[in-house]
Structure formats: structure tokens, C-alpha cells
Amino acid sequence: MLLITCPVTGTRALVSIAAVRSIVNHPDSIAVSATCPACGQEHVHRTGRRLESARRAAALEVAVRRAEAPTPA
């Protein structure tokens, strides 16, 4: 079972292994394509420790840039 979030409806749903259509191994994550029980469409969900750490690093970099940007007086 996988817990996915539908990008169309925004709801979270449990998906059985039978709904998984494909799994692709990327260097930084694993991409799982599954049929969504909420809307019936097929969505790709990427997961992995390296992907999450890359997302956190990118968010931190954006926050630092915003903090360093000069503010108008």
C-alpha cells in the first residue's frame, strides 16, 4: 500500500500495489506511476531520501536569497 496525494483533488488516498503501473529508478529518487482512486487518472509520484534532501536544500537556498535581498526603505 502507498499513501499518495492526488494533484487534481488534493486528497490523500491509499493505493494498492495492483494500482501501480510502473516503477522507475532514478539516481536521486524512485518514480512510481499509479492509478489514483480519487480521480481515476494516472499520476507519477517521486519519492526518496535524496529527493527530499534536495528539495529541502533548494527551499533553504531560496530563503537565504530572500533574506539577503535588499528591502526598500
BELBELGI-V157998 format. One record per pair of residues at least 24 apart in sequence whose C-alpha atoms are under 10 Angstrom apart, sorted by sequence separation. I is the first residue (numbers start at 1). J is the second residue. D is the distance in whole Angstrom. If there is no record, write none. Layout:
i = [I;I]
j = [J;J]
d = [D;D]
This chain:
i = [12;13;14;20;27;28;12;13;26;28;11;12;28;11;8;10;11;6;7;9;2;4;6;8;9;5;6;8;2;4;6;7;4;5;6;8;6;6;8;6;7;6;7;5;6;7;4;6;4;5;4]
j = [36;37;38;44;51;52;37;38;51;53;37;38;54;38;36;38;39;35;36;38;32;34;36;38;39;36;37;39;34;36;38;39;37;38;39;41;40;41;43;42;43;43;44;43;44;45;43;45;44;45;45]
d = [10;7;10;10;9;9;10;7;10;10;10;8;9;7;10;9;10;10;10;7;10;9;7;9;7;9;9;7;9;8;7;10;10;9;8;9;10;9;10;10;8;8;10;9;10;10;9;9;10;9;7]
